[in-house]
Amino acid sequence: MQVLDGGRPARGDRRRDEDTEPPPQRRSRARSEETEPEPRRRTTAAKAEGRGRTVDGRKGTAEGRRGPAEDGERQQRRTPERGRSQPTRTTAGAGRTRATANPRRGTQARSETRGVRSETRSGRPVARTERPGARTERSESRLDPRTVRTRPANRRPAPSVPAEPPKLANSTRRLRLGTVLALVLFVSIGVRLVVLQVMDSPAEAESLLKQREKRLTELVLPAPRGSILDRSGKVLAHSVEARFVYADPTLVVNPQQVATQLSPLLGVPESTLVQLMAKKKRPGGGESRFEYLARGVDIAVANRIDKLDLPGIGSDRDERRDVPGADLAANLIGFTGADHTGLEGIEARYNNLLRGTDGKKVYERGQGKLNKEIPGGYNRETPAAPGSSVQLTIDRDLQFEVQRYLSQYMEDVNATVAGAVVIDIKTGEVLAQASYPTYNAQKPFDYKWTERDDAVSSVITDPGSTHKAFTIGAALQEGVITPETQIPVGGALMLGGVPFTDTHNFARGTKLTVAQILAYSSNIGTIQIGQKLGKEKLYEYQQKFGLGRATDEGMPGESSGRLLEPSEWSGSAYGSVPIGHSVDATLLQMAAGYAAIANDGVYIQPHLIKATVSGKDGKVTPTAPPETHEVLSPGVAQELREMMEAVVDAKGATGTKAKVDGYRIAGKTGTGKLLVDGQYTSHNAGSFIGMAPAEAPRFVIGVFADVPNGTGGDVAAPAFSKMMSAALLHYRVPPSGSPAPKFDWKD
């Protein structure tokens, strides 16, 4: 194009000139065109019209005359569907508006943008559109009509240079900017946290804590309490599902009115409920928002309370202690309080093991009508750890039989208190331990505390004649007597100014064998054997037989009894101690000493706890082996057992009512006094302790009763007979295979 036009760009194609001009020059020319005087612009337009040309350089009408090439371009721009020209034509321009005066057409306004031009002819706007990228056919500046030329008909328009695409944003710069903004944000948060935790004043921190505490509710999650089981795993006491009812004092509207509604349902006095629902401060500060109103509530009762929809009153899952056997082993098992804390018996002794660890739930609650847990609010829950179960050595079935016979016989003899215990002599396990009177462990507070005592381990008596077996056993072991030794009896002994006599009227000078002394429970004969043994040795063997200290069988509040040390003996003590007076002991201690005689002279600590069962994984952990020690040699123990058989089999002996058909029985009767608050009562504490089968003992059973009148042979021996028969039958112990020794003495 430059060659055809003499080496210079054509004037009619100013777009290309402008594209190549530096921006400052284009801006300068544009300003000069905008400031051109109006008359000059009109003159130019008039000249152009005078020559019959339009402003775009064509002759003729407003449409102008077209050349063949232009007609071809028009044909290409026709709409295919309608076959006519489009009313809009696009041109490439610089985006200026130009007005041209035309006397015949009126004012023609032209608005040109890059790629779009709009013309107004005769007051009507006409839009013409050209193809994108088409070259402008005329100059965009002021043109002399003489220099305006139409495009040759045989000349194709030169292709226009496509516009340079816009530059994209720099991704690296954006990434750096985003990183800087993120770092600034995190630094700001960190600085604020430091300010809140370190730099804020204590008053502000305390204010924040108080605001939070007002929204926090602390709910105790009770731990499931372990069960108490018998030796075979049968339930003696366990927990069943129940509900606890609680109050949020900050939300209770009318405490007195609410207490009136709840009192008959919960069985709690109104005054107590009002105090519980009163607003109060917690020990650590802040208002209390949780108070137990009742625990162990029946599910049906809790549902009725929930239906009342009382503000600030609610219920949740809880447990209630249940004792299926009611009074079965109640004096052993004990009971729990309203807060599931053991108060008596095994429940109290092993409370920490049975109870477990309560959990806790702390969460945010709304106020007023929004008194619900706030979703997404603070919520911290510590699960409760269940308690472990305790497995006893008690046999539930045997316990039932022993307890039944004890109650039956003690009612017949008007006993005020009584007890019975069954010990497996090979293991020291307590298979049954019953008390009279008993009580219903489901309603413990309906009974006096004296009725809830375990008589076997807590009631102290002087054992009386049952102690004579210890004195004679120690003398046999020390060799001061033999089974054939004869002791003169008859008359009375004065020791320390106190007379000692026998209940049998023996003539003065009568001699009794050791077996006869046991059979007829001779005080005179036993005192003389004790004198042969000496007080130091007797005291030593008393301790070996387990007297003077608690057995630690597993019951709380077990009495240790009391022994009179040799230095404390008075003149009368030489007579009272050997026959079981001036000695304080429990039935459990005495029965454990007899179990040593039955076990070939080896003492085994009696115990009630067989194992513990984990509440988490059910793992069974046996208890530690019981303490053992030797008291008598096996030969001496056997000799003593044979002589004790005379107490049951000899004619006129004190324990004939203790016989059990088919079995050899060895034992001893006793009559002492019950000790209450350091003083002996006027009643008799009658007892019988025996073993069977005598030739190879399996069980030792001890029975005692505090009665207005009667001896051990009268009130305790008959009950022993029934209990021993039940134990032998329950454990299917074969009858004795050898006959009992012959005792044909004359009364």
Beta strands, then each sheet from edge to edge (+ up, - down):
strand 1: 97-102
strand 2: 106-113
strand 3: 116-121
strand 4: 124-129
strand 5: 216-221
strand 6: 228-229
strand 7: 235-247
strand 8: 291-297
strand 9: 313-322
strand 10: 335-336
strand 11: 342-344
strand 12: 359-364
strand 13: 379-382
strand 14: 389-392
strand 15: 417-424
strand 16: 430-436
strand 17: 486-489
strand 18: 493-495
strand 19: 498-500
strand 20: 510-513
strand 21: 602-604
strand 22: 609-613
strand 23: 620-622
strand 24: 628-630
strand 25: 666-672
strand 26: 675-676
strand 27: 679-680
strand 28: 684-692
strand 29: 699-707
sheet 1: 1+ 2- 3+ 4-
sheet 2: 5+ 12- 13+
sheet 3: 8+ 7- 6+ 14+ 22- 23+
sheet 4: 8+ 7- 9+
sheet 5: 10+ 11-
sheet 6: 16+ 15- 29+ 28- 25+
sheet 7: 17+ 20-
sheet 8: 18+ 19-
sheet 9: 21+ 24-
sheet 10: 26+ 27-
end
